[in-house]
Amino acid sequence: MGRLIKNHLARLIIMTAATYQIAAAIHGIFWPKIFWDFKTKNLNGAVKPFPILQIVNILFGLMGLAWEWPLPIIIPKSAFHRSIGARLAIYPLSVFVAILLYQGTNAAIYYLVGLALYFWAYSEGEIVCMPWKLPERARGPTKA
């Protein structure tokens, strides 16, 4: 049996969450609702008359998809793409904007599960590589 590669599982869950976040934001454009409107009406200005929160959710969802499913020429070579720590710093913002929108609460839960898996992978010292490649080993003289 193989080992569970937690960053790949987290990557798939984050891509699902980002797709769900985009769909929820588009749905929220037509039926705007803040999740916390049963407590206060102060946040209603973020969703109507101009859909600010929905647009922010679309942008964060597109960012999540672009980060987890990168173009093979540009992004995978960057340290930003390989960094699990950067993901652990930026994805909580996606959770925050997703949970504010009523339609995005499930996406926020998926993001939290993906973040927990990324934290687990980070604590075990996993590295991020492209999903269709193996991690490259350091090249140099080997001792026999």
C-alpha positions in Angstrom: 0.0 0.0 0.0 1.2 3.5 -0.7 1.4 6.5 1.6 -1.3 9.1 1.6 0.0 12.2 -0.1 -1.9 14.8 1.9 -1.0 17.8 -0.2 -2.5 16.2 -3.3 -5.7 15.4 -1.4 -5.8 18.9 0.0 -5.3 20.3 -3.5 -8.3 18.4 -4.8 -10.5 19.5 -1.9 -9.4 23.1 -2.4 -10.2 23.0 -6.1 -13.6 21.7 -5.2 -14.1 24.5 -2.7 -12.9 27.1 -5.2 -15.3 25.8 -7.8 -18.2 25.8 -5.3 -17.2 29.3 -4.2 -17.4 30.6 -7.8 -20.8 28.9 -8.3 -22.1 30.3 -5.0 -21.0 33.8 -5.9 -22.7 33.6 -9.3 -25.8 32.3 -7.5 -25.5 35.1 -5.0 -25.5 37.8 -7.7 -29.1 36.8 -8.5 -30.3 36.1 -5.0 -28.1 38.2 -2.6 -28.0 37.2 1.0 -25.5 37.6 3.8 -25.2 34.5 6.0 -25.3 36.6 9.2 -28.4 38.6 8.4 -30.4 36.9 11.1 -28.1 38.7 13.6 -27.6 42.1 12.0 -28.6 43.9 8.8 -25.4 46.0 8.8 -23.7 43.7 6.2 -26.4 43.9 3.6 -24.6 46.7 1.8 -21.9 44.2 0.8 -24.3 42.2 -1.4 -26.9 44.7 -2.6 -27.5 47.0 -4.5 -24.0 46.4 -5.9 -22.6 42.8 -5.5 -19.2 43.6 -3.9 -19.0 40.4 -1.8 -20.0 38.2 -4.7 -17.3 39.7 -6.9 -14.7 39.2 -4.2 -15.8 35.6 -3.9 -15.5 35.0 -7.6 -12.0 36.5 -7.5 -10.9 34.4 -4.5 -12.4 31.3 -6.2 -10.5 32.0 -9.4 -7.3 32.6 -7.5 -7.8 29.2 -5.7 -8.3 27.4 -9.0 -5.4 29.1 -10.6 -3.1 28.3 -7.7 -4.1 24.6 -7.4 -4.5 23.9 -11.1 -1.7 26.0 -12.5 -0.5 26.5 -16.1 2.4 24.1 -16.5 4.8 26.7 -18.0 4.5 29.7 -15.6 3.4 28.9 -12.1 4.9 25.5 -11.1 8.5 26.9 -11.3 7.7 29.6 -8.7 8.4 29.3 -5.0 4.9 30.8 -4.5 3.3 27.7 -6.0 5.5 25.3 -4.0 4.8 27.0 -0.7 2.4 25.2 1.6 3.0 28.0 4.2 1.7 30.6 1.7 -1.5 28.5 1.2 -1.9 28.3 5.0 -1.7 32.1 5.1 -4.0 33.0 2.2 -6.7 30.4 2.2 -8.2 31.6 5.5 -9.1 34.8 3.7 -11.0 32.7 1.2 -12.8 31.0 4.1 -13.7 34.4 5.6 -15.2 35.8 2.4 -17.0 32.6 1.6 -18.6 32.3 5.0 -20.0 35.8 4.8 -22.0 34.9 1.7 -25.0 32.7 2.5 -24.5 30.5 -0.6 -20.8 30.1 0.2 -20.9 28.4 3.6 -20.3 24.9 2.1 -17.3 26.2 0.2 -16.0 27.6 3.5 -16.3 24.2 5.1 -14.5 22.5 2.2 -11.7 25.2 2.5 -11.4 24.4 6.2 -11.0 20.7 5.5 -8.4 21.4 2.8 -6.6 23.8 5.2 -6.5 21.1 7.8 -4.9 18.6 5.3 -2.4 21.2 4.2 -1.5 21.8 7.8 -1.0 18.1 8.3 1.2 17.9 5.2 3.2 20.9 6.3 3.8 19.4 9.7 5.1 16.2 8.2 7.4 18.1 5.8 5.7 17.3 2.5 6.7 19.3 -0.5 4.4 20.4 -3.3 5.1 19.3 -6.9 3.0 19.1 -9.9 0.4 16.3 -9.6 1.6 14.5 -12.6 5.3 14.5 -11.6 7.4 13.1 -8.8 9.4 15.5 -6.6 12.8 16.1 -8.0 15.8 15.0 -5.9 18.9 17.1 -5.5 21.4 16.4 -8.1 25.0 15.9 -7.1 27.6 13.3 -6.5 26.3 10.1 -4.9 28.4 7.9 -2.7 28.2 4.2 -3.2 
